[in-house]
């Protein structure tokens, strides 16, 4: 399903820049939800979750290139330039978020020992501002919704696809500029505070030379390095998904209804076989629609099917470890890891040009829920013909839905 990002493509400039993306996002989404008038109660509920995001983000960004370098080590290969580019930008963002860049700007090299003063971490500046406004100390609240958001954000920032990594980095920084400015303005109004007294906000978007401007320009420059002109459309789709992810988290904090169509918005889920030799990613909604089958191979293997188009799945590493097994009609191509024997995905009989992904092989942290349809694979033809005539389903949450039998098409 194509997202609403197609609206970004009208009158598209030959080189996509941060100004273009910011203008398009404003036109598409309107004012940021944090720009709305807030009560003190709303702020008191919002700030601990915002603090959790601010605290976690530099660590997530710092660790986002981890699997890329481990893959290079495992396969004894050189690092691609796209990894170098996203890594150097990610490293600078972490350096800035933990106060290092600001200290060196103020005091030069002599200020380097001062980076141990962790009260200058941006999250701790926010903690100080929030405590002043609320007249009490606050601590981060890693609620279920904030954890889901951060896991989904990390999945994008750490993607094996450089275009996706780039889109998530750019979208996060451009959204952050809008979010921080909007929240700053609202907090000043709600608490009748002096804007310059809020240090976290002033260092990001205040003054004559705001830092977020450069974050946006720096990440946007990655686009010209990593996104060829013939893939601009796909980049805009990924940017749209990433921007919506952050924007919807903000709306969730204020209990605002979801963005139109967001319930079906796709994110990147990561998966692997049991031993980790085969790793893959698949684009699908946060709540997955699965099929559970009672055919012979599914009963034995415990396969829980997520059916996707062929272009939704990407093999990140280990394709050389995949072996294929066929039986009966010899249409389905069952692929399994020849090291551990687990079948993470395969080409099903019902859709040989697509894939059936084993949900049990996916990282559960990006899954909000699983909606399961039962499929009577013992009588495959009859069940397949009646499949679109309304099957009974059950809804199981992430923790419960990882049990029972699997599904398959021979």
PyMOL commands that set and color helices and strands:
alter all, ss='L'
color gray80, all
select helices_A, chain A and resi 4-9+18-29+33-35+40-63+66-75+81-97+100-116+118-120+122-134+144-157+162-191+195-197+199-205+211-226+229-253+262-264+296-301+310-312+319-321+359-361+364-366+377-385+387-389
alter helices_A, ss='H'
color red, helices_A
select strands_A, chain A and resi 266-272+279-285+287-293+304-308+313-317+322-325+333-337+345-348+351-358+369-375+393-397
alter strands_A, ss='S'
color yellow, strands_A
deselect
rebuild
show_as cartoon
